[in-house]
Amino acid sequence: MKGLKPLTIVIKLGTSSIVDEKTHEPLLSILSLIVETAVKLHKDGHKVIIVSSGAIGVGLRRMDIERRPKHLPRIQALAAIGQCRLMSLWDSLFNHLRQPIAQILLTRSDIADRTQYLNAQNTLGELLEMGVIPIVNENDTLAVAEIKFGDNDTLSAITAAMVHADYLFLMTDVDCLYDKNPRTNPDARAIEVVEDIYALQADVSSAGSSLGTGGMSTKIVAAKLATSAGVTTVITRSSNPGNIVSIVNYCQHQKSLISPPQSSTPPPGQLLPSPSKTIGSPKNSLDKPRARSTGSLSLEYIVNAPLHTRFTSSLHPIRDRYFWLLHGLTPHGTIFIDTGAHRALANKAGLLPVGVVDVEGAFAQQEAVRIVVVERLPTPSSNGKPWEGNGVEVGRALVNYSAAEISRIKGVRSGEIQGLLGYADSEYVALRENISFFERESRPVTPSLEL
Ligand SMILES: Nc1ncnc2c1ncn2[C@@H]1O[C@H](COP(=O)(O)OP(=O)(O)OP(=O)(O)O)[C@@H](O)[C@H]1O
């Protein structure tokens, strides 16, 4: 990769890439190849961060426990046992190549505080400047459900956004994303380029490996998050980490490759139709140029790239404070606003109480809330609801008033706040700088889409 601009590359390794699913023994050959690849990238001038799962798996092996227990303190104890063994393993492997590493353990509550988020960002930046490879993991020993990222796919996406990475590699035990689970569907077809993640049609509902936490669905959520922050995201098989170099090389030079013909029929002798993908058959990707289907229903021609799924990054990335507002904070409630308020916010105005239709949840001042746009009814319905329909979640905000206060001032002019509350800390429910919109404003209000 010499000659390419220096890149920042985050490599996320799932549990299935680090320990054997059945024996829980560390997969030393894969780990060694990852180390060689990371050091090669580093020597070529790139900055590398590894997000490593596997602490619980390694802890299971250390304690000779066969199955992951259900009891939370036991799981957290195993994570504590496994984490130090895992780091000592990484350190001894990297040490053979004289590459210093550092451990960063995060929980969601660490980054919910703006100052701590910036501290984490600065520390990662400093480590990269010093030529160190940071190894990031969730602090499983401290994290309980409410403060968990939940899976390292999400953690790796937040890390990649934090350091303004160019690439996020989600390394796993399948070649790429398929239209359905290839473990149970031998006819599953590979999806290789996703230009519009919101148009993606793939069944990712089934669980992954027995030690894995997320399966494919968390990788899609992570890809949504990372691409919105301008990070090209790749899903590929971990057993050949050298592919990372080829894939980055391919992506960086793609513009200089043959432009795709508009017709879906490849020119004779140049491109072959893609075979159906079956699990564990990565070979065909390396030798033949061929046409492949894409998640956004267009065709792309790929020459000499190892099999992978690439999610292209947003042209209008959401970064820094706006990314943190959306994904660093956990919302404690919802503010329902009318379409007029939504238009005003889009034109960079702050949120006035007059545009607030309804409030849900119990949040305090300066806590994060969801912003949901609804159709305001001229008069409340028979059950007293002032709006109709499902509502569309468009973004997040840090609010100047608590839920109880907003429910008293909703729908009124700012001049009336003083009379209703006895004080008026601000004319706005939320300042514009404390409001951030999602890349797409069409997210239905369902908990499953919560990031
Ligand atoms: N549409 C799909 N395409 C590809 N794989 C799928 C799909 N749906 C489900 N899967 C499953 O997702 C698995 C990969 O996710 P899994 O969580 O096991 O791995 P991991 O990321 O390596 O581990 P971890 O969750 O610990 O990070 C695959 O082995 C496959 O069985």
The ligand as an ORCA input file, in Angstrom:
! r2SCAN-3c Opt
* xyz 0 1
  N     -27.353    -12.545      6.119
  C     -26.271    -13.058      6.730
  N     -25.078    -13.014      6.074
  C     -23.951    -13.500      6.667
  N     -23.927    -14.041      7.914
  C     -25.084    -14.091      8.615
  C     -26.300    -13.591      8.055
  N     -27.285    -13.749      8.982
  C     -26.715    -14.325     10.062
  N     -25.382    -14.536      9.862
  C     -24.470    -15.155     10.849
  O     -23.623    -14.160     11.454
  C     -22.434    -14.830     11.898
  C     -21.344    -13.826     12.230
  O     -21.702    -13.131     13.416
  P     -21.090    -13.506     14.879
  O     -21.726    -12.597     15.859
  O     -21.143    -14.943     15.152
  O     -19.571    -13.264     14.674
  P     -18.506    -12.301     15.226
  O     -18.767    -10.915     14.805
  O     -17.291    -12.932     14.703
  O     -18.564    -12.396     16.811
  P     -18.906    -11.277     17.899
  O     -20.390    -11.127     17.901
  O     -18.359    -11.828     19.158
  O     -18.243    -10.012     17.552
  C     -22.131    -15.771     10.772
  O     -21.389    -16.884     11.189
  C     -23.523    -16.187     10.251
  O     -23.922    -17.442     10.751
*
